[in-house]
């Protein structure tokens, strides 16, 4: 068990391999710190959280829902608020390592930058929602949008959602948004080159995480 809870989030453009890597890291950290001391969750939604998951179903639906950009930003923040209250904060209080597949930086990038709602405006909405519960650090897997979309199309087992079907232009904006966010929060974000084999990305990621934890 760690001396205090550690909150680590994983970010990246669609198709960067983020979910695969976070599951590998989850197993690594369980082996090192004990199965009961590491928990894994994801957004939108959250582990065993009915309210947050219901909002996820609206956001990632496969139907032709016409969700406005502002409504989308607010729905992500609402889901996150419930997730933080019911899962993230309780586990941090138990001094666990909490791994989360996407968090506030996704909203800053997708809604704030790519949807052009404004990074500050989306930050204000989400800062209220999370009540200052920020990650200790964030792993950012970077991959160019063309490569990410090619991976999505090649992965027949992937459940393609509403955001995956967005235009290439939006995915390019997402990539640029992550570059901007990485610069704004460079002391808290560790960039990993996702244009490598899974084995190499996994190795680079666990090395970076253990270095941060040991500090």
Secondary structure, 3 states (H helix, E strand, C coil): CCCCCEEEEEEECCCCCHHHHHHHHHHHHHHHHCHHHEEEEECCCCCCCHHHHHHHHHHCCCCCCCCCHHHHHHHHHHHHHHHHHHHHHHHHHCCCEEEEECCHHHHHHHHHHHCCCCHHHHHHHHHHHHCCCCCCEEEEEECCHHHHHHHHHHCCCCCCCCCCCCCHHHHHHHHHHHHHHHHHCCCCEEEEECCCCHHHHHHHHHHHHHHHHHC
